[in-house]
Amino acid sequence: MVNAAKGIVIATGMSSYAIEGERTVNTVYQIRVDEVIKGRLEAGTIIDVVSPGGCFGTRCVDYPGTPKFAAGERTLVFLDTDV
């Protein structure tokens, strides 16, 4: 996983919101980078991480095993986009 990841950071969850697509719901988590282990990000940068699932209005979709980032919670994040 380390070699395949384009970025690895320790980050703190800040906020989240759901977006509805035609066929699914995704949750956008805003996280603050606390420490960069791999990649081109800088500490203090706020990034959006999109994860499938979430609730939008009365429509809720759950995909077991997908990441969730709670506000104030620190976590190790492996990123798969060019960061």
C-alpha positions as CSV (number, residue, x, y, z in Angstrom):
1,M,0.0,0.0,0.0
2,V,2.8,2.4,0.8
3,N,4.4,2.1,-2.7
4,A,1.0,2.3,-4.4
5,A,-0.1,5.4,-2.5
6,K,0.5,8.8,-4.1
7,G,0.2,10.5,-0.7
8,I,0.3,9.4,2.9
9,V,-0.7,11.9,5.6
10,I,-1.7,12.0,9.2
11,A,-4.8,14.3,9.2
12,T,-7.5,15.6,11.5
13,G,-11.2,15.4,10.4
14,M,-12.8,18.9,10.2
15,S,-16.3,18.6,8.6
16,S,-18.3,16.6,6.1
17,Y,-21.2,17.0,3.7
18,A,-23.1,14.7,1.4
19,I,-23.5,15.1,-2.3
20,E,-26.1,13.3,-4.4
21,G,-25.4,11.8,-7.7
22,E,-27.8,10.2,-10.2
23,R,-27.3,6.7,-8.8
24,T,-25.6,7.1,-5.4
25,V,-24.6,9.4,-2.5
26,N,-21.1,10.4,-1.7
27,T,-19.7,12.1,1.4
28,V,-17.0,14.7,1.1
29,Y,-14.8,14.9,4.2
30,Q,-12.7,18.0,4.7
31,I,-9.5,17.0,6.6
32,R,-6.5,19.1,7.7
33,V,-3.1,17.6,7.0
34,D,-1.1,17.5,10.2
35,E,2.0,15.6,9.0
36,V,3.1,14.5,5.5
37,I,4.7,11.1,5.2
38,K,4.6,10.9,1.4
39,G,3.5,13.3,-1.3
40,R,3.6,17.0,-2.1
41,L,1.1,18.3,0.4
42,E,2.1,20.6,3.2
43,A,1.1,20.5,6.9
44,G,-1.9,22.8,7.4
45,T,-3.4,22.1,4.0
46,I,-7.1,21.3,4.0
47,I,-8.1,18.7,1.5
48,D,-11.4,17.1,0.4
49,V,-11.6,13.3,0.5
50,V,-14.6,11.8,-1.3
51,S,-16.0,8.5,0.1
52,P,-19.0,6.5,-1.3
53,G,-22.1,6.5,0.8
54,G,-23.8,8.9,3.2
55,C,-27.2,10.5,3.7
56,F,-28.6,13.2,1.4
57,G,-32.1,14.3,2.5
58,T,-34.0,11.2,3.2
59,R,-31.8,9.0,0.9
60,C,-29.1,7.1,2.7
61,V,-26.6,4.7,1.2
62,D,-24.0,2.7,3.1
63,Y,-21.0,0.8,1.8
64,P,-19.5,-1.2,4.6
65,G,-15.7,-0.7,4.9
66,T,-15.6,2.8,3.4
67,P,-13.6,5.3,5.4
68,K,-15.3,7.9,7.6
69,F,-13.5,10.8,9.2
70,A,-15.1,12.3,12.3
71,A,-14.5,15.9,13.2
72,G,-11.5,16.2,15.6
73,E,-10.3,12.6,15.0
74,R,-6.8,12.1,13.8
75,T,-6.1,9.3,11.3
76,L,-3.6,7.9,8.9
77,V,-4.8,8.5,5.3
78,F,-3.5,6.8,2.1
79,L,-4.3,9.0,-0.9
80,D,-4.7,7.7,-4.4
81,T,-4.7,11.0,-6.3
82,D,-1.7,13.1,-7.3
83,V,-1.1,15.2,-4.2
